[in-house]
Amino acid sequence: MFTRMGVSKIMTLKDAKKETKKVKKEVREVVLEPINLSIKLDESTTILEELYTLIRQNPGNRELKITIISKLQNVVIDSAIRVDSKIITALDGNEAVDILV
């Protein structure tokens, strides 16, 4: 059995402790797709209040886009609020709010 070793520098242990190697650390933030929700326009505000509490309970790093559907025109709201992906599972049972893909 043979072992190959490449020696570039010979130094004492004391000198080796002083020498440091520069390591580059690069942190990349992966941009996640925004979560798109659609809500039918209704006179009661209970649906919007429930949605607001869910949004505040699930802060995160994904953008939130809300589309309000009405008879005349759909309104798209690009909010500065960022939510977590857990909000999708929290909205599964809610029939008033649809999750768009």
Backbone hydrogen bonds in HBPLUS format (Angstrom, degrees):
<---DONOR---> <-ACCEPTOR-->    atom                        ^
c    i                          cat <-CA-CA->   ^        H-A-AA   ^      H-
h    n   atom  resd res      DA  || num        DHA   H-A  angle D-A-AA Bond
n    s   type  num  typ     dist DA aas  dist angle  dist       angle   num
A0016-ALA N   A0012-THR O   2.97 MM   4  6.22 149.6  2.07 146.6 155.9     1
A0017-LYS N   A0013-LEU O   3.12 MM   4  6.31 144.6  2.25 142.8 149.9     2
A0019-GLU N   A0015-ASP O   3.23 MM   4  6.49 144.9  2.36 145.0 153.7     3
A0035-ILE N   A0063-GLU O   2.87 MM  28  6.18 167.5  1.89 155.3 152.0     4
A0065-LYS N   A0035-ILE O   2.86 MM  30  6.09 170.5  1.87 162.7 161.7     5
A0100-LEU N   A0036-ASN O   2.82 MM  64  5.17 160.8  1.85 142.3 147.7     6
A0037-LEU N   A0065-LYS O   2.81 MM  28  6.23 163.4  1.83 164.2 170.0     7
A0067-THR N   A0037-LEU O   2.69 MM  30  6.05 158.8  1.73 155.3 163.0     8
A0038-SER N   A0098-ASP O   2.82 MM  60  5.13 155.6  1.88 148.6 154.4     9
A0098-ASP N   A0038-SER O   2.93 MM  60  5.13 170.2  1.94 154.4 156.6    10
A0039-ILE N   A0067-THR O   2.81 MM  28  6.24 155.1  1.87 160.8 167.0    11
A0069-ILE N   A0039-ILE O   2.73 MM  30  5.98 165.0  1.75 155.9 161.3    12
A0041-LEU N   A0069-ILE O   2.82 MM  28  5.70 163.6  1.85 162.3 156.6    13
A0049-GLU N   A0045-THR O   2.97 MM   4  6.18 152.6  2.04 149.8 158.1    14
A0050-GLU N   A0046-THR O   2.94 MM   4  6.13 157.5  1.99 147.9 153.1    15
A0051-LEU N   A0047-ILE O   2.99 MM   4  6.19 157.2  2.04 145.8 152.5    16
A0052-TYR N   A0048-LEU O   2.89 MM   4  6.04 153.6  1.96 142.8 150.1    17
A0053-THR N   A0049-GLU O   3.05 MM   4  6.32 156.3  2.10 146.3 151.6    18
A0054-LEU N   A0050-GLU O   3.03 MM   4  6.28 155.2  2.09 146.2 153.1    19
A0055-ILE N   A0051-LEU O   2.92 MM   4  6.15 153.5  1.99 148.9 156.3    20
A0056-ARG N   A0052-TYR O   3.03 MM   4  6.26 157.7  2.08 147.4 152.9    21
A0057-GLN N   A0053-THR O   3.00 MM   4  6.14 135.6  2.20 139.1 150.7    22
A0058-ASN N   A0054-LEU O   3.18 MM   4  6.29 126.2  2.48 138.8 150.5    23
A0058-ASN N   A0055-ILE O   3.32 MM   3  5.32 144.8  2.45  97.5 107.0    24
A0084-ASP N   A0058-ASN O   2.97 MM  26  5.46 145.6  2.09 136.3 138.2    25
A0060-GLY N   A0082-ARG O   3.24 MM  22  5.40 154.4  2.31 108.9 108.1    26
A0062-ARG N   A0083-VAL O   2.99 MM  21  5.24 158.0  2.04 148.3 152.7    27
A0083-VAL N   A0062-ARG O   2.77 MM  21  5.24 151.7  1.85 152.5 152.7    28
A0079-SER N   A0064-LEU O   3.30 MM  15  5.96 154.2  2.37 165.1 172.4    29
A0066-ILE N   A0077-ILE O   2.97 MM  11  5.07 162.0  2.00 146.6 148.7    30
A0077-ILE N   A0066-ILE O   2.66 MM  11  5.07 166.5  1.67 157.4 162.4    31
A0068-ILE N   A0075-VAL O   2.75 MM   7  5.10 162.5  1.78 155.5 157.1    32
A0075-VAL N   A0068-ILE O   2.94 MM   7  5.10 164.3  1.96 146.1 150.0    33
A0087-ILE N   A0084-ASP O   3.32 MM   3  6.07 170.8  2.33 117.4 120.1    34
A0088-ILE N   A0085-SER O   3.20 MM   3  5.88 157.0  2.26 116.0 121.2    35
A0090-ALA N   A0086-LYS O   3.16 MM   4  6.46 147.4  2.27 142.4 152.1    36
A0091-LEU N   A0087-ILE O   2.98 MM   4  6.14 133.7  2.20 139.1 149.6    37
A0092-ASP N   A0089-THR O   3.42 MM   3  5.23 164.0  2.45  97.8 102.3    38
A0094-ASN N   A0091-LEU O   3.21 MM   3  5.23 146.9  2.32 102.3 112.0    39
